[in-house]
Amino acid sequence: MVQRAVVKVQQQVGFLVSLLALLWLIEIANFLLGQRLDLFGIHPRSLFGLLGIVCAPFLHGSFGHLIANTGPIFILGWLILLRGVDYFWQVSIFCAVASGLGVWLFSPGYSVTVGASGVIFGYLGFLLLRGFYERSPSSILISLLVLIYYGGVFWGLLPMRGGVSWQAHLFGFLGGVLCARVASQR
């Protein structure tokens, strides 16, 4: 039984490391191309910009941007991945679409948004509210740990700093909250 648990954790870590390696390879290619791939980010209220809802979470404005997202993707992603790969993808897609649509609808027209921050804030909203909706001891414990460890990032939901898409953060978070609600009803 312990050996199976160890193998499962190894598989989960391998999955997340592979996902992060993909993000890093994309950013290396983006760097070598002079950040031209960022053109596939979200362009608000343009038909072409809708493609960015799919592409933006895989693109980052710089290596610093990707470094800032790597830890939260790994930690919060792993907490979601504990319930399985399908569950992880469902939550990730739900949060990416919520974040992307919010950016597409409400960001300034001249902007281009890239990055996985909206998905990360979606994970945050999901994990925080999953404990509330499910009311299982393990979900409540995870919610509390996430609140203690990541509670300081709530400032990212407010329009406080230029060059940071608070819209992606806010709508990703709201998408995560909605996803936790929907998931608890299954």
KOLZASE-40898 format. One record per residue (C-alpha): x, y, z. Coordinates in steps of 0.5 Angstrom, whole numbers, plus 500, padded with zeros to 3 digits. Layout:
REM KOLZASE-40898
{site {X; Y; Z}}
...
REM end
This chain:
REM KOLZASE-40898
{site {500; 500; 500}}
{site {506; 505; 502}}
{site {509; 503; 495}}
{site {503; 504; 491}}
{site {502; 511; 494}}
{site {510; 513; 493}}
{site {509; 511; 486}}
{site {503; 515; 485}}
{site {506; 521; 488}}
{site {512; 520; 483}}
{site {507; 520; 477}}
{site {504; 526; 480}}
{site {511; 530; 480}}
{site {513; 527; 474}}
{site {507; 529; 470}}
{site {507; 536; 473}}
{site {515; 537; 472}}
{site {513; 535; 465}}
{site {508; 540; 464}}
{site {513; 545; 467}}
{site {518; 543; 462}}
{site {513; 544; 457}}
{site {512; 551; 459}}
{site {520; 553; 460}}
{site {521; 550; 453}}
{site {516; 555; 450}}
{site {519; 561; 454}}
{site {526; 559; 451}}
{site {523; 559; 444}}
{site {519; 565; 445}}
{site {526; 568; 448}}
{site {529; 566; 442}}
{site {524; 569; 437}}
{site {524; 576; 441}}
{site {518; 574; 445}}
{site {514; 574; 438}}
{site {510; 568; 441}}
{site {506; 573; 446}}
{site {502; 575; 440}}
{site {498; 569; 441}}
{site {496; 572; 448}}
{site {489; 575; 449}}
{site {487; 581; 445}}
{site {481; 584; 448}}
{site {475; 584; 444}}
{site {478; 582; 438}}
{site {476; 575; 434}}
{site {484; 573; 434}}
{site {484; 575; 441}}
{site {480; 569; 443}}
{site {485; 564; 441}}
{site {489; 567; 446}}
{site {484; 564; 451}}
{site {488; 557; 449}}
{site {495; 560; 448}}
{site {496; 565; 454}}
{site {497; 560; 460}}
{site {503; 557; 456}}
{site {506; 564; 454}}
{site {510; 568; 459}}
{site {512; 575; 458}}
{site {519; 573; 461}}
{site {523; 568; 465}}
{site {522; 572; 471}}
{site {514; 572; 470}}
{site {515; 564; 469}}
{site {519; 563; 475}}
{site {514; 567; 479}}
{site {509; 562; 476}}
{site {513; 556; 477}}
{site {512; 554; 484}}
{site {505; 556; 485}}
{site {503; 551; 479}}
{site {507; 546; 482}}
{site {504; 546; 489}}
{site {497; 548; 488}}
{site {497; 544; 481}}
{site {499; 538; 485}}
{site {494; 539; 491}}
{site {489; 539; 485}}
{site {492; 533; 482}}
{site {491; 529; 488}}
{site {485; 527; 485}}
{site {487; 525; 479}}
{site {490; 527; 472}}
{site {482; 528; 469}}
{site {480; 532; 475}}
{site {487; 536; 474}}
{site {485; 538; 467}}
{site {478; 539; 468}}
{site {480; 544; 474}}
{site {485; 547; 469}}
{site {481; 548; 463}}
{site {475; 551; 467}}
{site {480; 556; 470}}
{site {483; 558; 464}}
{site {477; 559; 460}}
{site {474; 563; 466}}
{site {480; 567; 466}}
{site {481; 568; 459}}
{site {474; 570; 458}}
{site {474; 575; 463}}
{site {481; 578; 460}}
{site {478; 578; 453}}
{site {472; 582; 456}}
{site {474; 587; 461}}
{site {482; 588; 459}}
{site {484; 595; 456}}
{site {483; 594; 448}}
{site {490; 596; 447}}
{site {493; 590; 452}}
{site {496; 583; 450}}
{site {495; 578; 456}}
{site {500; 572; 457}}
{site {501; 568; 463}}
{site {499; 562; 467}}
{site {497; 567; 473}}
{site {490; 567; 472}}
{site {490; 559; 472}}
{site {494; 560; 478}}
{site {489; 564; 482}}
{site {483; 559; 479}}
{site {487; 554; 483}}
{site {487; 558; 489}}
{site {480; 560; 489}}
{site {478; 552; 487}}
{site {482; 550; 493}}
{site {480; 555; 498}}
{site {472; 554; 497}}
{site {473; 546; 496}}
{site {473; 545; 503}}
{site {467; 550; 504}}
{site {463; 546; 499}}
{site {465; 539; 500}}
{site {466; 540; 508}}
{site {471; 534; 508}}
{site {476; 534; 513}}
{site {482; 533; 508}}
{site {479; 539; 503}}
{site {478; 543; 509}}
{site {485; 542; 511}}
{site {488; 543; 504}}
{site {483; 550; 504}}
{site {486; 552; 511}}
{site {494; 551; 509}}
{site {493; 554; 502}}
{site {490; 560; 506}}
{site {495; 561; 510}}
{site {501; 560; 505}}
{site {498; 564; 499}}
{site {493; 568; 503}}
{site {498; 574; 501}}
{site {497; 574; 494}}
{site {490; 576; 494}}
{site {492; 583; 493}}
{site {493; 581; 486}}
{site {486; 581; 485}}
{site {486; 589; 485}}
{site {488; 593; 480}}
{site {495; 596; 484}}
{site {501; 595; 479}}
{site {501; 596; 471}}
{site {503; 591; 467}}
{site {500; 586; 471}}
{site {493; 583; 469}}
{site {488; 584; 475}}
{site {483; 582; 470}}
{site {486; 575; 469}}
{site {487; 574; 477}}
{site {480; 576; 479}}
{site {476; 572; 473}}
{site {481; 566; 474}}
{site {479; 566; 482}}
{site {472; 567; 481}}
{site {472; 561; 476}}
{site {476; 557; 481}}
{site {470; 559; 486}}
{site {465; 557; 481}}
{site {469; 550; 479}}
{site {469; 548; 486}}
{site {462; 549; 487}}
{site {460; 545; 481}}
{site {465; 540; 483}}
{site {462; 539; 490}}
{site {455; 538; 486}}
{site {457; 531; 483}}
REM end
